[in-house]
Amino acid sequence: MVLRGYVPTSEETLQTLAALRLQSLNSDFSTHAPFPRLEELFPPHVLHTRLPPPPHRPPSKCRGARLRAGLLAGGLWGQALAKQRAERDQRLRGRLREEGASTMAAIVEKWKLLQGMGRPEAMAAYVALVREWPGFGSTLFDVDLHAVRPRLGVVQGQPWQRATLTPLSLQSPVGPGPQRLWLSIGAKAVSLYKPGEPEPLDSFCYGRISSFGASDSSTFRLSVEDRDLLFETSQVDEIAQLLNTYLASASARRLPRPQEPPTSHPTSEPTVLPQGLCPAAGPWQHRPPMGSSHS
């Protein structure tokens, strides 16, 4: 999870996590200890973000200009352009090696500071650092949010509380194209994150999810109160199965336990929900459209 970049935290913390991993694997620092590769300790994408972006080439204005550029690249200047690209790639590889060596040196220095820490302590400290992220313990899916639309038949204007400071809303367009997000599915809630951001854009406890289903093999629909969220993903089946599991568990927790018959008339006092649970938006239903493979 950490190495895949699914724990958004500072680079300093990532180096500390790598040092704790070394301490748990090899105990105290030693020049004779076996050394894992950097990509087995530290997220590789962090190093790539330090590299300069590729040069921007403005698009040709007309078809004739593109044609002339293509002929030029395939003719006299083709070899020169290929040489320039090769030289630039070589410089980038050299820069990446330098950044890797610098990061590994910083990790080793932190490893030396852990002298005397036992393997169980190192593992516990590692988990404690990772647990600081609110999404710890959830399963993350890469999705593209295509649309947030009002549900048909839902009365608009009814107030409801949002769980975060910057929620997705019907009034907030998702932009001209799809938004790449993390869909986080946990035991208590479903959340949406911008990749790399520690705080969710929005969170929905299971009482607010009214239905979900697959529109097709790569499109997943999640209905939350007055909204339908449409995601494009290659993991439609996995998302549906995990939601089924958590929603069934949440429904089981809400079922009333058998009690003795009351000896007095029932009162009209409202039910007090446990702290951290939001009121249910109605009975949850998993209603895949016709043609879906989920039941």
ABEGO torsion letter per residue (X at the ends): XAAAGABBBBAAAAAAAAAAAAAAAAEBBBAABBBBBAAAABBAAAAAAABBBBBBBBBBABAAAAAAAAAAAABAAAAAAAAAAAAAAAAAAAAAAAAAAAAAAAAAAAAAAABGBBAAAAAAAAAAAAAABAABGBBBBBBBBABBBBBBGBBBGBBBBBABABBBBAABBAEABBBBBBBBBBAABBBBBBBGBABBABBBBAAABABBEBABAABBBBBBEABBBBBBBAAAAAAAAAAAAAAAAAAAAABBBBBBBBABBBBABBBBBBBGBBBBAEBBBBBBBBGBABX
